[in-house]
């Protein structure tokens, strides 16, 4: 006898919580940011591979993160660009301080 599982609420899979991960969208119940999934996908990983990289994620969660990204592309690209610019700035500062020593 086949048992039925309750349908997944796709809209509840991705959340933004003030004070957690700076309010960045992440997979509910995990610390995995949507942008982390997006970056791995842009590096060529398939959703199936991403889900297996994070053993606690389901394939549905990996797809939900990618769907969220595509639905909010401009906003997430801007966030990722800001994060990259901040990382570059910190790296430059570190290099400048290293050269002064």
Secondary structure as the mmCIF struct_conf table of DSSP 4:
data_model
#
loop_
_struct_conf.conf_type_id
_struct_conf.id
_struct_conf.beg_label_comp_id
_struct_conf.beg_label_asym_id
_struct_conf.beg_label_seq_id
_struct_conf.end_label_comp_id
_struct_conf.end_label_asym_id
_struct_conf.end_label_seq_id
HELX_LH_PP_P HELX_LH_PP_P1 UNK A 2 UNK A 8
HELX_RH_3T_P HELX_RH_3T_P1 UNK A 10 UNK A 12
BEND BEND1 UNK A 13 UNK A 13
STRN STRN1 UNK A 14 UNK A 15
TURN_TY1_P TURN_TY1_P1 UNK A 18 UNK A 19
BEND BEND2 UNK A 20 UNK A 20
HELX_RH_3T_P HELX_RH_3T_P2 UNK A 21 UNK A 23
STRN STRN2 UNK A 26 UNK A 27
TURN_TY1_P TURN_TY1_P2 UNK A 28 UNK A 29
BEND BEND3 UNK A 30 UNK A 30
STRN STRN3 UNK A 33 UNK A 33
HELX_RH_AL_P HELX_RH_AL_P1 UNK A 34 UNK A 42
TURN_TY1_P TURN_TY1_P3 UNK A 43 UNK A 44
HELX_RH_AL_P HELX_RH_AL_P2 UNK A 47 UNK A 53
BEND BEND4 UNK A 54 UNK A 54
TURN_TY1_P TURN_TY1_P4 UNK A 55 UNK A 56
HELX_RH_AL_P HELX_RH_AL_P3 UNK A 59 UNK A 71
TURN_TY1_P TURN_TY1_P5 UNK A 72 UNK A 72
HELX_RH_AL_P HELX_RH_AL_P4 UNK A 73 UNK A 100
#
